[in-house]
């Protein structure tokens, strides 16, 4: 009770600090429980951190609510005939403002050049360097192989003409531009502050929809509308008021009912009660196909010797062994741990998410090369056909692996994130299912909780045999879904087998990588390009090198925002923005949500 009283007093103090508002002006208030690690949008790669930059700095292009590219800071742009040079013509009169909304200088092409140089300076350790690999000499400059930044493919032709030169032609380059590494920053300020840039809200300038007027870590973030923004007519919220509370997930729902906040997540622990008592205002977040989840087999095992990594390496390089697991994996059953309401709706048969991209009006995952791909996986039927197929693969694998010197049962360390209770439950279901289907004489699935402060370190160091991984799209093209498996990847390390003695795997990989390169080389005919990427992805799945799994589940919430009004794109920072969204007087009802969702679906089709 004392803790709640203290928080209520804190909230009252924060609200009292909101700038004076005129009649009818809108203030959106929500809690947050995890503080941003930095305001520096040029160096961070985390979604929560990037939410700051997304709302306070505008990008060259934007996406509307249906995912269509529209002008941003660039009014027009064109690409050269060879596809290598992209030229953007900037709006004139756009200004940088300080945290008190005072004008500082004009936004010019030089600010885009300065920000890219900052990202590519190793001293600043930007996590966004990889997103610039399409720019000519960007990687070489970062590695010190090119020392003159003038040789990097970014140039201010004049104050309002910006030009990018690419390493090779890619038809999707404009979709890369909503990543924070392509946002501008005022050049003289970057030069003056260096590593101190954006260490607080007074050490950065703003040209976006909002200005971060107040920033007190673990207390509040207060954003005010940039009334001088070039597109101010489409900014409908006057103040965004984020209030810190370590227990936001617990207290937000009740505070929403009391009218103290305008948004709250509703987690599974209280979901049934809310359905019964407040189902009329219970809605879901929008499913954005920006992340795909899949199970990886590890081809470079570095787990403890007690789990017999050398034996696993022999097993995983056997196609029949991998297929036996893929055919025995009932993905819908495992999905109940993550989405008990409708697990079928999230299961994917491809790495590329459905609705991510389309060509000639056909969704990428519905292209001809994917026909029948669902038959690669466990499909429940009363006759037990899938299990029969899994056992046939097992029988063939046992014969081949025994001859190769593999010991049985093969130990399968299944790594998961221990702080994620849903993931732990999923891992337990998967262990039970695979062992019952294939037999403990064949495999011994052992749960291996991830360790260390950074869970990703477990994957990147190869501390697993089998694990659920994910990848987020970087641009609007199926090529982005090949990136986690490229040569030099730290997902499943399969490329290392190109130089191994495992002839079967080596031959499969040579064919896969050749198929990817053929697809990447086609930059003019998009229909052919997409078809070739579909062929490559289907080959990856057919050879059970990766097991497609699911899309992110849409969380339950109560909100006074119609999420379908906001910018939408399954990559970049567009979906993090509050621009275009209206703050309503009451919570969006389930009926209003369904109507808005239907209208949105009609708009994207």
C-alpha positions in Angstrom: 0.0 0.0 0.0 2.8 2.4 0.9 4.5 1.6 -2.5 1.3 2.3 -4.4 0.7 5.6 -2.5 4.2 6.7 -3.2 3.7 5.9 -6.9 0.4 7.8 -7.0 2.1 10.8 -5.5 4.9 10.6 -8.0 2.4 10.3 -10.9 0.6 13.4 -9.6 3.9 15.3 -9.5 4.7 14.3 -13.0 1.3 15.3 -14.4 1.7 18.6 -12.7 4.8 19.2 -14.7 3.1 18.7 -18.0 3.3 22.0 -20.0 0.2 24.1 -19.8 -2.4 22.9 -22.4 -5.1 24.6 -24.2 -8.7 23.5 -24.2 -9.2 20.2 -26.0 -5.5 19.3 -26.2 -4.6 15.7 -25.8 -2.2 14.1 -23.2 -1.4 10.4 -23.6 -0.1 8.8 -20.3 1.4 5.4 -20.0 3.7 3.6 -17.6 7.0 2.0 -18.5 9.0 -0.5 -16.4 12.4 -0.7 -18.2 14.5 2.4 -18.7 16.1 3.1 -22.1 19.8 2.4 -22.2 20.5 5.4 -24.4 18.8 8.2 -26.3 21.5 7.9 -29.0 19.4 6.7 -31.9 22.6 6.4 -34.1 24.1 3.7 -31.9 21.3 1.6 -30.4 19.6 -1.4 -32.0 17.0 -2.1 -29.3 13.4 -1.4 -30.1 12.7 0.4 -26.8 15.7 2.7 -27.2 14.8 3.3 -30.9 11.3 4.4 -29.9 12.8 7.7 -28.8 14.5 8.5 -32.0 11.6 7.3 -34.1 9.3 10.0 -32.5 11.7 12.9 -32.3 13.6 12.7 -35.6 12.0 12.4 -39.0 13.3 10.1 -41.8 13.7 10.6 -45.5 10.7 8.4 -46.3 7.8 7.2 -44.2 5.1 4.5 -44.4 1.4 5.2 -44.1 -1.0 3.1 -42.1 -1.3 0.5 -44.9 2.5 0.1 -45.4 2.9 2.2 -48.5 6.0 4.4 -48.9 5.3 8.2 -48.7 7.5 11.2 -48.6 9.1 12.3 -45.4 12.0 14.7 -45.2 12.6 13.9 -48.8 9.9 15.3 -51.1 11.0 13.3 -54.1 13.7 10.9 -55.1 15.0 8.9 -58.1 17.3 6.1 -58.8 19.9 5.8 -61.6 19.4 3.4 -64.5 22.0 1.0 -63.1 20.3 1.0 -59.7 23.5 2.1 -57.9 22.8 5.8 -57.2 19.8 7.1 -55.2 19.2 10.9 -55.1 16.8 12.5 -52.6 15.5 16.0 -52.7 14.9 17.4 -49.2 12.2 19.7 -48.0 13.4 23.3 -47.5 12.7 25.1 -44.3 12.7 22.1 -41.9 14.5 23.0 -38.7 16.3 21.5 -35.8 14.9 22.5 -32.4 16.4 22.1 -28.9 14.6 20.5 -26.0 12.8 23.8 -25.3 11.4 23.9 -28.8 13.7 26.8 -29.8 14.9 26.7 -33.4 18.6 26.0 -33.9 19.4 25.5 -37.6 18.0 24.1 -40.9 18.0 20.4 -41.6 20.3 19.9 -44.6 21.8 17.0 -46.6 25.0 17.6 -44.6 23.3 16.3 -41.5 22.7 12.9 -43.1 26.3 12.7 -44.2 27.5 13.6 -40.6 25.2 11.0 -39.0 26.5 8.2 -41.2 30.1 9.2 -40.5 29.2 9.0 -36.8 27.7 5.5 -37.1 30.8 4.3 -39.1 33.2 5.6 -36.5 34.4 2.6 -34.5 35.0 4.7 -31.3 31.2 5.1 -31.0 30.5 1.4 -31.2 27.3 1.7 -33.0 25.2 -1.5 -33.1 23.7 -0.2 -36.4 26.8 -0.5 -38.6 25.5 -3.7 -40.2 22.5 -1.9 -41.6 24.8 0.3 -43.7 26.4 -2.6 -45.5 24.6 -1.7 -48.8 26.4 1.7 -48.9 29.5 1.7 -51.0 32.7 1.4 -48.9 30.8 1.6 -45.6 32.2 -1.7 -44.3 35.6 -0.8 -45.6 35.7 2.5 -43.9 34.5 1.0 -40.6 37.2 -1.7 -40.9 39.9 1.0 -41.6 40.5 -0.3 -45.1 39.3 3.0 -46.5 40.4 6.0 -44.5 38.9 8.9 -46.5 35.2 9.3 -45.7 34.7 11.0 -49.0 35.0 7.6 -50.6 31.9 6.3 -48.7 28.8 6.3 -50.8 27.0 9.2 -49.1 27.2 12.8 -50.4 25.6 16.2 -50.0 25.3 17.4 -53.6 24.1 20.7 -52.2 22.2 21.6 -49.0 19.0 20.0 -50.2 20.2 17.2 -52.4 21.4 13.9 -50.8 22.9 11.1 -52.8 23.7 7.5 -51.8 25.8 5.2 -53.9 25.4 1.4 -53.3 27.9 -1.4 -53.4 25.5 -3.3 -55.7 22.0 -2.6 -57.0 19.2 -3.6 -54.7 15.6 -2.8 -55.5 14.5 -2.3 -51.9 16.9 0.4 -50.8 14.3 3.0 -49.9 12.8 0.6 -47.4 16.2 0.6 -45.5 15.8 4.3 -44.8 13.5 4.1 -41.8 16.3 2.6 -39.7 17.8 4.9 -37.2 21.3 4.8 -38.7 19.8 6.6 -41.7 18.3 9.4 -39.6 20.0 12.8 -39.7 21.7 14.5 -36.8 22.9 18.1 -36.7 26.5 17.9 -37.9 28.1 20.6 -35.8 26.6 19.1 -32.6 27.9 15.7 -33.4 31.4 17.1 -34.0 31.2 19.0 -30.7 29.8 16.3 -28.5 31.2 13.1 -30.0 30.5 10.2 -27.6 28.4 12.6 -25.4 25.8 13.1 -28.1 22.3 12.3 -26.8 23.5 11.4 -23.3 20.5 13.3 -22.2 17.6 15.2 -23.8 19.6 18.5 -23.7 22.4 17.1 -25.8 20.5 16.4 -29.0 18.3 18.3 -31.4 14.9 17.4 -32.8 13.2 17.6 -36.2 10.5 15.1 -35.7 6.9 14.9 -34.7 7.8 15.4 -31.0 10.4 17.0 -28.8 11.7 15.2 -25.7 11.1 18.2 -23.3 11.8 16.3 -20.1 13.9 13.2 -19.4 14.5 11.9 -15.9 15.6 8.3 -15.9 13.4 6.0 -13.9 11.0 8.9 -13.3 9.5 10.2 -16.6 9.8 11.0 -20.3 7.7 13.9 -21.5 7.3 14.4 -25.2 5.6 17.6 -26.5 4.2 18.0 -30.0 6.6 19.8 -32.4 4.1 22.4 -33.5 6.5 23.6 -36.2 7.0 20.2 -37.8 6.5 20.2 -41.6 3.6 17.7 -41.1 2.2 19.1 -37.8 -1.4 18.6 -39.1 -0.9 14.9 -38.8 0.3 15.0 -35.2 -2.8 14.6 -33.1 -1.3 14.1 -29.6 -0.1 17.1 -27.8 1.9 15.5 -25.0 3.1 11.9 -24.5 3.7 11.3 -20.8 5.6 8.2 -19.9 5.9 7.5 -16.2 8.4 5.0 -14.7 7.2 2.2 -12.5 9.1 -1.0 -12.0 5.8 -2.9 -11.6 4.1 -1.3 -14.5 2.8 -4.6 -15.8 1.1 -5.3 -12.5 -0.4 -1.8 -11.7 -1.3 -0.5 -15.2 -4.5 -2.5 -15.6 -6.1 -1.2 -12.5 -4.9 2.3 -13.1 -6.4 2.1 -16.6 -9.8 1.3 -15.0 -9.4 4.3 -12.7 -8.7 6.5 -15.7 -5.1 7.3 -14.6 -3.4 5.9 -17.6 -4.4 5.5 -21.3 -2.8 2.1 -22.0 -2.2 -1.2 -20.2 -0.9 -4.6 -21.2 -3.1 -7.5 -20.0 -1.0 -10.5 -19.5 -2.1 -14.2 -19.3 -2.3 -14.2 -15.5 -5.3 -11.9 -15.5 -6.6 -12.4 -19.0 -9.5 -14.7 -18.1 -10.7 -12.3 -15.4 -10.5 -9.4 -17.8 -12.4 -11.3 -20.5 -15.2 -11.9 -18.0 -15.3 -8.4 -16.5 -14.0 -6.0 -19.1 -14.2 -7.9 -22.4 -15.9 -5.0 -24.1 -12.7 -2.9 -23.9 -10.2 -5.8 -24.3 -8.4 -5.6 -27.7 -5.2 -7.0 -29.1 -2.0 -5.4 -30.5 -1.5 -5.4 -34.2 0.4 -8.5 -35.4 3.4 -7.0 -37.4 5.2 -9.6 -39.5 8.5 -8.1 -38.6 9.8 -11.2 -36.6 9.9 -14.8 -37.6 10.6 -17.6 -35.1 12.2 -20.9 -36.1 14.1 -23.7 -34.6 17.8 -24.0 -35.5 20.0 -27.0 -35.4 23.5 -26.1 -34.3 26.3 -27.1 -36.6 29.1 -25.8 -34.4 28.2 -27.1 -30.9 30.1 -25.6 -27.9 28.1 -26.9 -25.1 29.5 -28.8 -22.1 31.4 -32.1 -22.9 28.9 -34.0 -20.7 26.3 -33.4 -23.5 28.6 -35.0 -26.0 28.9 -32.2 -28.6 31.1 -34.3 -31.0 28.4 -37.0 -31.1 25.8 -34.3 -31.8 27.8 -33.0 -34.7 27.8 -36.4 -36.4 24.0 -36.7 -35.9 23.0 -33.2 -37.0 24.9 -33.7 -40.3 22.6 -36.6 -41.2 19.6 -35.5 -43.2 17.4 -38.4 -42.0 18.2 -37.5 -38.4 17.1 -33.8 -38.9 14.0 -34.9 -40.8 13.0 -37.3 -38.1 12.9 -34.5 -35.6 11.1 -32.1 -37.9 8.4 -34.7 -38.7 8.0 -35.6 -35.0 7.7 -31.9 -33.9 4.0 -31.1 -33.3 4.4 -27.3 -33.5 0.8 -26.6 -32.8 1.0 -28.5 -29.5 4.1 -26.7 -28.4 2.5 -23.4 -29.4 -0.1 -23.8 -26.7 2.5 -22.6 -24.2 2.7 -19.3 -26.1 -0.8 -18.8 -27.5 -3.4 -21.0 -25.8 -6.3 -19.2 -27.5 -5.5 -20.0 -31.1 -2.1 -21.7 -31.6 -2.8 -22.6 -35.2 -3.0 -19.0 -36.2 0.6 -18.3 -35.4 2.3 -21.4 -36.8 4.3 -20.7 -40.0 5.5 -23.1 -42.7 8.0 -20.7 -44.0 10.8 -18.6 -42.6 9.5 -15.5 -44.3 6.2 -14.5 -42.5 3.0 -14.5 -44.4 1.9 -11.0 -45.4 5.4 -9.7 -45.3 5.7 -9.0 -49.0 4.0 -9.9 -52.2 4.6 -9.6 -55.9 2.0 -9.4 -58.7 -0.6 -9.5 -56.0 0.6 -12.9 -54.7 1.9 -13.3 -51.1 5.5 -14.4 -51.2 4.7 -17.5 -49.1 2.0 -18.5 -51.6 4.4 -18.5 -54.6 4.6 -21.8 -56.6 7.9 -23.0 -55.0 6.2 -23.3 -51.6 3.3 -25.5 -52.9 2.9 -28.4 -50.5 5.5 -27.1 -48.0 3.1 -27.9 -45.2 3.8 -31.6 -45.8 7.4 -31.2 -44.6 6.1 -31.0 -41.0 4.1 -32.9 -38.5 0.4 -32.8 -39.4 -1.9 -34.4 -36.9 -4.3 -37.0 -38.3 -6.0 -40.0 -36.7 -4.0 -42.4 -38.9 -0.7 -41.1 -37.4 0.8 -40.6 -40.9 3.3 -38.0 -39.6 4.5 -40.2 -36.9 4.9 -43.1 -39.3 7.1 -40.8 -41.5 9.1 -39.7 -38.5 9.8 -43.3 -37.5 10.9 -44.1 -41.1 13.4 -41.3 -41.0 14.5 -42.6 -37.6 15.1 -46.1 -38.9 17.2 -44.8 -41.8 19.1 -42.4 -39.5 20.0 -45.1 -37.1 21.5 -47.3 -39.8 23.5 -44.5 -41.3 24.6 -42.9 -38.0 25.6 -46.3 -36.5 27.9 -46.8 -39.5 29.3 -43.3 -39.0 30.2 -44.1 -35.3 27.4 -42.1 -33.7 26.2 -43.2 -30.2 22.6 -43.6 -29.1 20.7 -42.0 -27.6 21.9 -38.8 -29.1 21.8 -36.1 -26.4 19.9 -33.0 -27.6 20.5 -30.0 -25.3 17.4 -27.8 -25.8 18.3 -24.3 -24.8 15.7 -21.7 -23.6 15.6 -18.5 -21.7 14.9 -19.3 -18.1 13.3 -16.0 -17.2 10.7 -16.5 -19.9 8.2 -18.9 -18.2 6.2 -19.4 -21.5 9.4 -20.4 -23.3 10.3 -22.8 -20.5 6.9 -24.4 -20.7 7.3 -24.8 -24.5 10.7 -26.4 -24.0 9.1 -29.0 -21.6 6.3 -29.8 -24.0 8.8 -30.2 -26.8 11.1 -32.5 -24.7 8.1 -34.7 -23.8 6.7 -34.8 -27.3 9.9 -35.7 -29.2 11.0 -38.4 -26.7 7.6 -40.0 -26.8 7.4 -39.9 -30.6 10.9 -41.0 -31.4 11.9 -43.0 -28.3 14.5 -42.4 -25.6 16.6 -45.1 -27.2 17.1 -42.6 -30.1 17.3 -39.2 -28.5 17.7 -37.8 -25.0 16.4 -34.2 -25.0 17.8 -32.3 -22.0 16.6 -28.9 -21.1 19.5 -26.4 -21.0 18.6 -23.1 -19.4 20.5 -20.2 -20.9 23.1 -18.6 -18.7 24.9 -15.3 -18.5 23.7 -11.7 -18.5 23.2 -11.8 -22.3 21.1 -14.7 -23.4 22.1 -14.1 -27.0 25.6 -15.0 -25.9 24.5 -18.6 -25.5 23.3 -18.8 -29.1 26.2 -16.8 -30.5 28.7 -19.1 -28.7 27.0 -22.3 -29.9 25.8 -23.3 -26.5 22.8 -25.3 -27.8 21.9 -28.3 -30.0 18.4 -27.2 -30.8 16.9 -23.8 -30.0 14.1 -21.4 -30.9 15.7 -18.4 -32.6 14.2 -15.3 -34.3 15.0 -12.8 -37.0 13.6 -9.4 -37.7 13.2 -7.9 -41.1 15.6 -5.2 -42.1 14.0 -4.2 -45.4 11.1 -4.9 -47.7 12.5 -7.9 -49.7 12.7 -11.7 -49.1 16.5 -11.4 -49.1 16.3 -10.2 -45.6 15.1 -13.6 -44.4 18.3 -15.2 -45.8 20.5 -13.1 -43.6 20.5 -15.2 -40.4 21.8 -18.2 -42.5 24.4 -16.4 -44.6 28.1 -17.3 -44.5 29.5 -16.1 -41.2 26.2 -16.3 -39.4 25.9 -16.8 -35.6 22.6 -18.6 -35.7 23.1 -22.2 -36.8 26.7 -22.0 -38.1 25.8 -24.3 -41.0 28.2 -22.5 -43.4 31.1 -24.0 -41.4 30.2 -27.3 -43.0 31.3 -26.0 -46.4 34.9 -26.7 -45.2 34.1 -30.0 -43.4 34.2 -33.7 -44.2 30.5 -34.0 -44.0 29.9 -34.5 -47.8 26.1 -34.7 -47.7 25.7 -31.4 -45.8 28.4 -29.7 -47.8 26.6 -30.5 -51.1 23.3 -29.3 -49.7 24.8 -26.0 -48.6 26.7 -25.4 -51.8 23.4 -25.7 -53.7 21.5 -23.5 -51.2 24.1 -20.6 -51.2 24.2 -20.8 -55.0 20.4 -20.4 -55.1 20.6 -17.4 -52.8 23.2 -15.7 -54.9 21.2 -16.3 -58.1 18.2 -14.6 -56.4 20.2 -11.7 -55.2 21.7 -11.1 -58.6 18.2 -10.5 -60.1 17.5 -6.8 -59.4 15.2 -5.9 -62.3 12.5 -8.5 -62.6 10.9 -8.6 -59.2 8.7 -11.6 -60.1 11.7 -13.6 -61.0 13.7 -12.4 -58.0 10.9 -13.4 -55.6 10.5 -16.8 -57.3 14.2 -17.5 -57.0 14.2 -16.6 -53.3 11.3 -18.8 -52.7 13.2 -21.7 -54.4 16.2 -21.1 -52.1 14.0 -20.9 -48.9 12.1 -24.1 -49.9 15.3 -25.9 -50.4 16.5 -24.9 -46.9 13.3 -26.2 -45.4 13.1 -29.4 -47.5 16.5 -30.3 -46.2 15.5 -29.7 -42.6 18.3 -27.3 -41.9 15.8 -25.0 -40.2 12.3 -25.7 -38.8 9.9 -22.7 -39.3 7.8 -22.1 -36.3 5.7 -19.0 -35.6 4.9 -15.4 -35.7 4.8 -13.2 -32.6 1.6 -13.5 -30.7 -0.4 -10.2 -30.5 -0.6 -9.2 -26.9 -3.9 -8.2 -25.2 -4.3 -4.6 -24.1 -6.6 -1.8 -23.2 -5.8 1.5 -25.1 -7.3 4.8 -26.1 -5.3 4.7 -29.4 -6.5 3.2 -32.6 -3.4 1.3 -33.5 -4.5 1.0 -37.1 -4.2 4.7 -37.6 -0.4 4.7 -37.1 2.4 4.1 -39.5 2.9 0.5 -40.5 5.9 -1.4 -41.8 7.3 -4.8 -40.9 10.8 -3.3 -40.6 12.5 -0.2 -39.3 11.0 2.3 -36.9 7.7 3.3 -38.6 5.5 1.2 -36.3 7.1 2.8 -33.2 5.8 6.2 -34.1 2.8 8.0 -32.6 2.3 10.3 -35.6 -1.1 10.0 -37.2 -2.7 8.4 -34.1 -5.6 10.0 -32.3 -6.1 9.8 -28.5 -9.8 9.0 -27.9 -11.7 10.0 -24.8 -12.6 6.4 -24.0 -10.9 3.0 -24.4 -11.2 1.4 -27.8 -13.9 -1.2 -27.7 -13.6 -4.7 -29.0 -16.3 -3.8 -31.6 -14.4 -0.7 -32.7 -11.2 -2.7 -32.9 -12.7 -5.3 -35.2 -14.1 -2.6 -37.5 -10.8 -0.8 -37.6 -8.9 -4.1 -38.3 -11.3 -4.9 -41.1 -10.8 -1.5 -42.7 -7.1 -1.8 -42.3 -7.0 -5.2 -44.0 -9.1 -3.8 -46.9 -6.6 -1.0 -47.2 -3.5 -3.2 -47.5 -5.1 -5.5 -50.1 
